């Protein structure tokens, strides 16, 4: 490990991650007009937010910074792929990694891996279907649209809230902290689809004040000590391809898993590629 990686890992480890995130949550939900407008302007300028895409372009309409951060986009600015058997991007962001799950392991960064079992909360049976399957990891930066959408149509079967750390999920930290995504707090949604099971893993990170889904609302907080599981054996929601399924209240990462021999990623869907919600990223 390089000196830089050692410093990044140490600095992230000693931080009171959950406490800091709670403070950030209070700031981002503060309804003081001057404060929230200041935050919105600062983030917009620093990260180059594209206001032309937002359905609301008057910052005074947002009650707090978080409403701006999870803003709705205009109809048509994220067209959904119409190609037959296509898999659509679930998020705006940059591809961290994508490829095959080798012997139950998922590639994180050079010299860094984690297992499907660990990612999915330690449940071997839950993870078994995805061994030797396909994965993709998409990182959302502060400038990105922070609502998450369905890659294909699916019926929800299970949701799991797994407690954990809140390491940053930026490039420097993923290169420094082994098993990062399987160590951070996360919300796992397992769907039945026409090509088998699909898992959408919403990974928390430092300063991510909460994760929510459209069928449940806010899942985290609260901070928990043991995993919580919801089964949807009756009245399970079915979400169409392209439909909103959740959102990050502050930026983070989404990981998508498919079963073996059910789909292939597009040839240009590789690390470093910028993607937008709804565009084709693979084929069943």
N, C-alpha and C positions, 0 to 999 in steps of 0.2 A: 504494500500500500504506500502511495506517495505521501510526502509530508502534507501536501494540500488536502488529500483525502482524510488523513489522520486528524487534521485540524477541523475539517467540516464535520466529521463523525463525532468528535469530542464536543464541539460547540453545540451540536444538535442534541446530544445525549444529556448534557447537564442542564439544558433549558427546562423550566417548568412548563412543558408543552400545553397541557390542558388548562392550566391557570392563565397563561398568556392568551389562549384561544377564547377563554371566557371573557377576558377584558376586551378583546377585539370584537366579540359579539355585541357587547354593550355599546361600543363606539359605532358599529355599523348599523345598529338598530335605533340609535339616538335620533329623535325627531326634531332636534334643534335645527332650525332652518339654516342658520349661518354655518354651523358645523357640517351638516350633511352636504350642503352645496359646495363647501370648501373641499371635502373629500372627493366628491364627484368630479369637480374640476381638476383636481390634482391627478387622479387616476386617469381621467380622459386625456390629459395632456401628456403625462409620462408614458403611457402605453399606446397612445394613438387609437383610442376607441372610435369606431366608425358610427357616428350618430345618425348618419343617413339611413341606416338599417333599422333603427329603433322605431317602434310604433309610437312611442312618446319621445319627443325631442325637446320638451320643456323640462329642465331639471327641477323646476319648482313643483311639478306634478308628483314626483317621487316623495313619499313620506319619510323615507330614510335612505341611507346609502345602499342597504341590502336590496331594496326594491329596484334601484338602478342596476345593481350588479346582476340581478336575475331578470332583467328587463325582457319584455316580449318583443319579438321582431315583426316587421311588416310581413304581410302575406306575400309570398312569392320570392322573397330574398334568399330562401333556402329551398330550392326546388328539389323534390324527391325523385330519385332515379326511377325511370319507368322501364328499364331493361328487365327482360324476363329472367327470373331466378337470381336477381341481384341482391347483394347484401349492402345495406346503406350505412354510412357513418353515423354513429350514435351521438357524436359531439363535434363541436368546433375545437380545433387544437392541432397539436403536432404529434405524429406517431413517434413514440419512444422506442417501441420494438413491435415486431409482428413475425409470426412464423409457427412452426410446429412445436407441440409440447413433447419433449424427448424424455422417455422413461419417467414420465410424471413430473419433469422439471420444466420451469418456465425461465427463459433468459431475461435477465434484468439489465445488466450492463457487463462490460468486460470483467470476467472473474466473479460475477455475482449472479446467483440463481436463487429460486425458491420453488417449493413444490406446490402442485395443485392442491394437495391435501391441506397444507398449511394455509394457503390462500383462502380456501373454502371452509375455514374454521376448524380444521382437524378431523373432519368427518370423512373417513375412508370411503364409505359407500357413496356419499355425495360426490366425491372427487373421481370415483372410478370411471364414470362415463366419459370424462374429459381426458383421461390418460391417452397419450398419443394423438390427441386432437389438435385444434388450432387455437391460437391466442393472439390478441392484439392489445397493446397498451397505448392509450391516447392521453396526452397531458394537456390540460386547459390552463392557459395563462390568464392574468388579470384582464387582458383586453378582450378575451373571448366571450361568446354567448355561453351562458352557464346553465341552460336547460338541456336535458338529455333526452334522446328520442330512441325509438325502437329500430334496430337494424333490420328486423323482419317481424312479421306478425307472430305473436306468441301468447300463450295462456299461462298466467302465473301459477306456479305450484308451491313455491316456498320462498320466504324471505328470512334472512338471518342477519342479525346485528352482532358483529364480533368486536369486543373491546380491544384496545391496543394503544400503541404510542401514536404520536402525531408528528413524525418526522416530516420535514419539507419533502416535496416530491419533485423538486427541480432537478436538472441534469447533474449538478454537482453532488447532490445528496444521493441520487440513485447510483452514482459511481462509487460512493464512499460507504454506504450502509448496506450490508448484506441482508438479503431477504426483506427489503424495505416494505414492499407492498403486502407481504404476509405478516408484517409486524404492526402496521398501522391499523387504527380503528377503521372499520369498513362495513358497508351494507351490501349484502349479496342477494340478488334476485334470480331465481331459477325459473326458466320458462320452458314449456313444451311448445315446439314449433313443428312445422311440416317436415323439417329435416333433422329432427331429434331435439335433444335438450340444448339450451343456450343459457349461459350464466352471464349476467351483467354485474360486475363488482365495482361499487362506488367507493373509492378509497379516500378516507379522510386525510387531512394534513394540517400542519400547524397554521393557525389563524382561520381554518375552515370552521366557521361557527356552527354549521349544521348541515345535515344531509336529509333530504326529504323525497318521498315518492308520491305519485299522484293518487295511489289507492290508499295510502296510509297517512299521509301528511308528514310532519317532522318525525324522523326516526331517532336522530341524534342531534342535540342532547336529548335525554340525560346521558352522562358518563356512567358506564356500567362496569361491573367486575366479572360477570359471566355472560356468555352469549345468550341472546334471546332469539327464539325461532317462531315463525308464524307459518302454519300450513294452510293451504287454500284448496281443500278437497271438495268443497261445495261452493257454489257462487263465486268461482274463481274469475277474476277480471281477465278479459282478452283485450290486448292492445294491438292495434293495427300497425303495420310497418310505417314508420315516420311519426307515429303518435308520441307525444311527450310522456316520459315515464318517471322522470325525477329531475332534481336540480341540486347543484352545489351552492350553498350560501358562502361564497368565497371559492377560489379556484382549487382544483385538485386533479385527479386522474381517474379514468374509467378503464376497466379491463374487460374484454369480451372473450368468452370461451365457447367453442363449438366442439362437438364430438368428432371422433376419428372418421375420416373419409366422407364427410358430409358437405364440405365446402373448401374453396381455395381463395386465398387473398389475391387481389389484383397484382400484377407484376410490378407496378410502381408504388404499391402500398408498402413502403419500407421506412426504416428509421429516418427521421428528419423531415418527412413529407408533411406539409400542412394540409389539413382536411377540413371540410365543412359538413355540417349536419345534412343528411339526405343524399349526399353524393355516393356513387358506387365505390365500394372498397373491396368487394369480393363477389364470388359467384357460388351458388349452391350446386 
